[in-house]
Amino acid sequence: MTDDTTSLVLEHLRHIRAKVDSLDERVGRVELRLSVIEQTLGGLYAMAGSDRDTLQSAIRRIERLEQRLDLVDH
């Protein structure tokens, strides 16, 4: 290989390396953002389950009150 060819190959390899490094950095940022989204969704699911339990508890209490006050049809 001539010096010109070697130099050209090295230049291309440096360019490729820079692109790979840039992509690696971007993938790292995307992974971080995805992790935050997953944590947020997990929290939302947990809150939804808690809200559902709270609602069911309130419904049971209202039903008991209606029965005590004889407001329900038997």
N, CA, C and O atoms as a GROMACS GRO file, in nm:
protein
  296
    1MET      N    1   0.083  -0.118   0.000
    1MET     CA    2   0.000   0.000   0.000
    1MET      C    3   0.088   0.124   0.000
    1MET      O    4   0.192   0.129   0.064
    2THR      N    5   0.043   0.220  -0.072
    2THR     CA    6   0.118   0.345  -0.075
    2THR      C    7   0.079   0.430   0.045
    2THR      O    8  -0.022   0.405   0.111
    3ASP      N    9   0.160   0.532   0.069
    3ASP     CA   10   0.131   0.621   0.182
    3ASP      C   11  -0.002   0.693   0.163
    3ASP      O   12  -0.074   0.716   0.260
    4ASP      N   13  -0.034   0.728   0.039
    4ASP     CA   14  -0.162   0.796   0.012
    4ASP      C   15  -0.280   0.705   0.043
    4ASP      O   16  -0.379   0.748   0.102
    5THR      N   17  -0.270   0.581   0.004
    5THR     CA   18  -0.378   0.484   0.029
    5THR      C   19  -0.392   0.459   0.178
    5THR      O   20  -0.503   0.456   0.231
    6THR      N   21  -0.279   0.442   0.247
    6THR     CA   22  -0.282   0.420   0.391
    6THR      C   23  -0.344   0.539   0.462
    6THR      O   24  -0.425   0.523   0.553
    7SER      N   25  -0.308   0.656   0.420
    7SER     CA   26  -0.362   0.778   0.479
    7SER      C   27  -0.513   0.788   0.455
    7SER      O   28  -0.587   0.826   0.546
    8LEU      N   29  -0.557   0.754   0.336
    8LEU     CA   30  -0.699   0.758   0.303
    8LEU      C   31  -0.777   0.657   0.387
    8LEU      O   32  -0.885   0.688   0.438
    9VAL      N   33  -0.723   0.536   0.400
    9VAL     CA   34  -0.788   0.433   0.481
    9VAL      C   35  -0.798   0.478   0.626
    9VAL      O   36  -0.902   0.462   0.690
   10LEU      N   37  -0.689   0.533   0.679
   10LEU     CA   38  -0.690   0.581   0.817
   10LEU      C   39  -0.792   0.693   0.836
   10LEU      O   40  -0.861   0.699   0.938
   11GLU      N   41  -0.801   0.780   0.738
   11GLU     CA   42  -0.898   0.889   0.746
   11GLU      C   43  -1.041   0.834   0.751
   11GLU      O   44  -1.123   0.881   0.830
   12HIS      N   45  -1.070   0.736   0.668
   12HIS     CA   46  -1.202   0.673   0.668
   12HIS      C   47  -1.228   0.602   0.800
   12HIS      O   48  -1.338   0.611   0.855
   13LEU      N   49  -1.128   0.533   0.851
   13LEU     CA   50  -1.144   0.464   0.979
   13LEU      C   51  -1.170   0.562   1.093
   13LEU      O   52  -1.250   0.533   1.182
   14ARG      N   53  -1.104   0.675   1.092
   14ARG     CA   54  -1.128   0.778   1.195
   14ARG      C   55  -1.270   0.832   1.186
   14ARG      O   56  -1.338   0.853   1.287
   15HIS      N   57  -1.314   0.853   1.062
   15HIS     CA   58  -1.450   0.902   1.041
   15HIS      C   59  -1.552   0.799   1.092
   15HIS      O   60  -1.647   0.834   1.161
   16ILE      N   61  -1.531   0.674   1.058
   16ILE     CA   62  -1.620   0.566   1.103
   16ILE      C   63  -1.620   0.560   1.256
   16ILE      O   64  -1.726   0.547   1.318
   17ARG      N   65  -1.503   0.568   1.317
   17ARG     CA   66  -1.491   0.564   1.463
   17ARG      C   67  -1.568   0.680   1.529
   17ARG      O   68  -1.635   0.662   1.630
   18ALA      N   69  -1.557   0.798   1.469
   18ALA     CA   70  -1.628   0.915   1.523
   18ALA      C   71  -1.779   0.893   1.515
   18ALA      O   72  -1.852   0.926   1.608
   19LYS      N   73  -1.826   0.838   1.404
   19LYS     CA   74  -1.969   0.811   1.390
   19LYS      C   75  -2.015   0.706   1.491
   19LYS      O   76  -2.121   0.721   1.551
   20VAL      N   77  -1.937   0.601   1.509
   20VAL     CA   78  -1.972   0.496   1.606
   20VAL      C   79  -1.977   0.554   1.746
   20VAL      O   80  -2.069   0.523   1.822
   21ASP      N   81  -1.880   0.637   1.782
   21ASP     CA   82  -1.880   0.701   1.914
   21ASP      C   83  -2.004   0.789   1.932
   21ASP      O   84  -2.065   0.789   2.039
   22SER      N   85  -2.041   0.863   1.829
   22SER     CA   86  -2.158   0.949   1.834
   22SER      C   87  -2.285   0.866   1.851
   22SER      O   88  -2.372   0.900   1.931
   23LEU      N   89  -2.295   0.758   1.776
   23LEU     CA   90  -2.411   0.670   1.788
   23LEU      C   91  -2.418   0.605   1.925
   23LEU      O   92  -2.526   0.590   1.982
   24ASP      N   93  -2.302   0.566   1.978
   24ASP     CA   94  -2.297   0.504   2.110
   24ASP      C   95  -2.348   0.602   2.216
   24ASP      O   96  -2.421   0.563   2.307
   25GLU      N   97  -2.310   0.727   2.204
   25GLU     CA   98  -2.355   0.829   2.299
   25GLU      C   99  -2.506   0.850   2.287
   25GLU      O  100  -2.575   0.861   2.388
   26ARG      N  101  -2.556   0.855   2.165
   26ARG     CA  102  -2.700   0.875   2.144
   26ARG      C  103  -2.780   0.756   2.196
   26ARG      O  104  -2.885   0.775   2.258
   27VAL      N  105  -2.732   0.635   2.173
   27VAL     CA  106  -2.800   0.516   2.223
   27VAL      C  107  -2.804   0.519   2.376
   27VAL      O  108  -2.904   0.482   2.437
   28GLY      N  109  -2.696   0.562   2.437
   28GLY     CA  110  -2.692   0.574   2.583
   28GLY      C  111  -2.798   0.670   2.634
   28GLY      O  112  -2.864   0.642   2.734
   29ARG      N  113  -2.814   0.783   2.566
   29ARG     CA  114  -2.917   0.880   2.607
   29ARG      C  115  -3.057   0.822   2.587
   29ARG      O  116  -3.144   0.843   2.671
   30VAL      N  117  -3.078   0.751   2.476
   30VAL     CA  118  -3.209   0.690   2.450
   30VAL      C  119  -3.239   0.584   2.557
   30VAL      O  120  -3.353   0.575   2.604
   31GLU      N  121  -3.140   0.506   2.594
   31GLU     CA  122  -3.160   0.404   2.698
   31GLU      C  123  -3.197   0.470   2.831
   31GLU      O  124  -3.284   0.420   2.903
   32LEU      N  125  -3.133   0.579   2.863
   32LEU     CA  126  -3.163   0.651   2.987
   32LEU      C  127  -3.306   0.703   2.984
   32LEU      O  128  -3.380   0.688   3.082
   33ARG      N  129  -3.346   0.763   2.874
   33ARG     CA  130  -3.483   0.815   2.863
   33ARG      C  131  -3.584   0.702   2.869
   33ARG      O  132  -3.689   0.717   2.931
   34LEU      N  133  -3.556   0.589   2.807
   34LEU     CA  134  -3.646   0.475   2.810
   34LEU      C  135  -3.660   0.423   2.953
   34LEU      O  136  -3.769   0.386   2.995
   35SER      N  137  -3.550   0.420   3.025
   35SER     CA  138  -3.554   0.376   3.164
   35SER      C  139  -3.644   0.467   3.248
   35SER      O  140  -3.722   0.418   3.330
   36VAL      N  141  -3.636   0.597   3.227
   36VAL     CA  142  -3.720   0.692   3.299
   36VAL      C  143  -3.867   0.670   3.263
   36VAL      O  144  -3.954   0.674   3.350
   37ILE      N  145  -3.895   0.647   3.136
   37ILE     CA  146  -4.033   0.622   3.092
   37ILE      C  147  -4.085   0.494   3.157
   37ILE      O  148  -4.200   0.491   3.203
   38GLU      N  149  -4.004   0.389   3.161
   38GLU     CA  150  -4.046   0.264   3.223
   38GLU      C  151  -4.076   0.283   3.372
   38GLU      O  152  -4.174   0.229   3.423
   39GLN      N  153  -3.993   0.358   3.441
   39GLN     CA  154  -4.016   0.384   3.582
   39GLN      C  155  -4.144   0.464   3.603
   39GLN      O  156  -4.220   0.437   3.696
   40THR      N  157  -4.169   0.561   3.517
   40THR     CA  158  -4.290   0.642   3.527
   40THR      C  159  -4.414   0.556   3.504
   40THR      O  160  -4.512   0.567   3.577
   41LEU      N  161  -4.410   0.471   3.402
   41LEU     CA  162  -4.524   0.383   3.376
   41LEU      C  163  -4.548   0.287   3.491
   41LEU      O  164  -4.662   0.260   3.528
   42GLY      N  165  -4.441   0.235   3.548
   42GLY     CA  166  -4.455   0.147   3.664
   42GLY      C  167  -4.524   0.219   3.779
   42GLY      O  168  -4.611   0.162   3.846
   43GLY      N  169  -4.486   0.343   3.802
   43GLY     CA  170  -4.550   0.422   3.907
   43GLY      C  171  -4.696   0.447   3.877
   43GLY      O  172  -4.780   0.442   3.967
   44LEU      N  173  -4.729   0.475   3.751
   44LEU     CA  174  -4.868   0.497   3.714
   44LEU      C  175  -4.952   0.372   3.733
   44LEU      O  176  -5.066   0.380   3.780
   45TYR      N  177  -4.898   0.257   3.697
   45TYR     CA  178  -4.971   0.132   3.717
   45TYR      C  179  -4.994   0.106   3.865
   45TYR      O  180  -5.103   0.063   3.904
   46ALA      N  181  -4.894   0.133   3.946
   46ALA     CA  182  -4.909   0.113   4.091
   46ALA      C  183  -5.016   0.207   4.147
   46ALA      O  184  -5.098   0.166   4.229
   47MET      N  185  -5.014   0.333   4.103
   47MET     CA  186  -5.115   0.428   4.150
   47MET      C  187  -5.254   0.388   4.104
   47MET      O  188  -5.351   0.402   4.179
   48ALA      N  189  -5.266   0.338   3.982
   48ALA     CA  190  -5.396   0.297   3.930
   48ALA      C  191  -5.450   0.182   4.013
   48ALA      O  192  -5.570   0.179   4.044
   49GLY      N  193  -5.366   0.088   4.051
   49GLY     CA  194  -5.409  -0.024   4.135
   49GLY      C  195  -5.454   0.026   4.271
   49GLY      O  196  -5.555  -0.021   4.324
   50SER      N  197  -5.379   0.119   4.327
   50SER     CA  198  -5.414   0.176   4.457
   50SER      C  199  -5.546   0.252   4.448
   50SER      O  200  -5.630   0.241   4.537
   51ASP      N  201  -5.563   0.330   4.341
   51ASP     CA  202  -5.688   0.404   4.321
   51ASP      C  203  -5.806   0.309   4.308
   51ASP      O  204  -5.914   0.335   4.361
   52ARG      N  205  -5.786   0.199   4.237
   52ARG     CA  206  -5.893   0.101   4.219
   52ARG      C  207  -5.933   0.042   4.354
   52ARG      O  208  -6.052   0.026   4.382
   53ASP      N  209  -5.835   0.010   4.438
   53ASP     CA  210  -5.863  -0.043   4.572
   53ASP      C  211  -5.938   0.060   4.656
   53ASP      O  212  -6.034   0.026   4.726
   54THR      N  213  -5.895   0.184   4.649
   54THR     CA  214  -5.960   0.292   4.724
   54THR      C  215  -6.104   0.308   4.678
   54THR      O  216  -6.194   0.326   4.761
   55LEU      N  217  -6.128   0.304   4.548
   55LEU     CA  218  -6.263   0.317   4.494
   55LEU      C  219  -6.351   0.201   4.539
   55LEU      O  220  -6.466   0.222   4.578
   56GLN      N  221  -6.298   0.080   4.533
   56GLN     CA  222  -6.377  -0.037   4.576
   56GLN      C  223  -6.413  -0.026   4.724
   56GLN      O  224  -6.524  -0.062   4.764
   57SER      N  225  -6.320   0.021   4.804
   57SER     CA  226  -6.345   0.040   4.946
   57SER      C  227  -6.456   0.143   4.968
   57SER      O  228  -6.545   0.122   5.050
   58ALA      N  229  -6.450   0.253   4.894
   58ALA     CA  230  -6.554   0.356   4.906
   58ALA      C  231  -6.690   0.302   4.863
   58ALA      O  232  -6.791   0.333   4.926
   59ILE      N  233  -6.694   0.223   4.758
   59ILE     CA  234  -6.820   0.164   4.711
   59ILE      C  235  -6.878   0.073   4.819
   59ILE      O  236  -6.998   0.077   4.846
   60ARG      N  237  -6.794  -0.009   4.880
   60ARG     CA  238  -6.841  -0.098   4.988
   60ARG      C  239  -6.899  -0.018   5.104
   60ARG      O  240  -7.002  -0.054   5.160
   61ARG      N  241  -6.831   0.090   5.140
   61ARG     CA  242  -6.878   0.173   5.251
   61ARG      C  243  -7.013   0.237   5.218
   61ARG      O  244  -7.103   0.241   5.302
   62ILE      N  245  -7.028   0.286   5.095
   62ILE     CA  246  -7.155   0.347   5.054
   62ILE      C  247  -7.266   0.243   5.056
   62ILE      O  248  -7.378   0.271   5.100
   63GLU      N  249  -7.236   0.124   5.008
   63GLU     CA  250  -7.336   0.016   5.008
   63GLU      C  251  -7.380  -0.017   5.150
   63GLU      O  252  -7.499  -0.038   5.176
   64ARG      N  253  -7.284  -0.023   5.244
   64ARG     CA  254  -7.318  -0.051   5.384
   64ARG      C  255  -7.405   0.061   5.441
   64ARG      O  256  -7.502   0.035   5.512
   65LEU      N  257  -7.370   0.186   5.410
   65LEU     CA  258  -7.450   0.299   5.458
   65LEU      C  259  -7.592   0.293   5.402
   65LEU      O  260  -7.689   0.316   5.474
   66GLU      N  261  -7.604   0.262   5.273
   66GLU     CA  262  -7.736   0.252   5.211
   66GLU      C  263  -7.819   0.143   5.279
   66GLU      O  264  -7.939   0.161   5.302
   67GLN      N  265  -7.753   0.030   5.312
   67GLN     CA  266  -7.826  -0.078   5.379
   67GLN      C  267  -7.869  -0.036   5.519
   67GLN      O  268  -7.982  -0.062   5.560
   68ARG      N  269  -7.781   0.029   5.593
   68ARG     CA  270  -7.815   0.075   5.729
   68ARG      C  271  -7.930   0.175   5.727
   68ARG      O  272  -8.016   0.173   5.815
   69LEU      N  273  -7.931   0.262   5.628
   69LEU     CA  274  -8.036   0.362   5.619
   69LEU      C  275  -8.158   0.311   5.544
   69LEU      O  276  -8.255   0.383   5.522
   70ASP      N  277  -8.150   0.184   5.506
   70ASP     CA  278  -8.261   0.117   5.435
   70ASP      C  279  -8.297   0.192   5.308
   70ASP      O  280  -8.414   0.216   5.279
   71LEU      N  281  -8.194   0.231   5.231
   71LEU     CA  282  -8.215   0.303   5.106
   71LEU      C  283  -8.210   0.212   4.983
   71LEU      O  284  -8.232   0.258   4.871
   72VAL      N  285  -8.181   0.086   5.004
   72VAL     CA  286  -8.168  -0.006   4.889
   72VAL      C  287  -8.292  -0.091   4.878
   72VAL      O  288  -8.354  -0.127   4.978
   73ASP      N  289  -8.328  -0.123   4.754
   73ASP     CA  290  -8.442  -0.214   4.731
   73ASP      C  291  -8.394  -0.356   4.751
   73ASP      O  292  -8.287  -0.394   4.704
   74HIS      N  293  -8.474  -0.435   4.822
   74HIS     CA  294  -8.436  -0.575   4.849
   74HIS      C  295  -8.500  -0.667   4.754
   74HIS      O  296  -8.480  -0.788   4.762
   0.00000   0.00000   0.00000
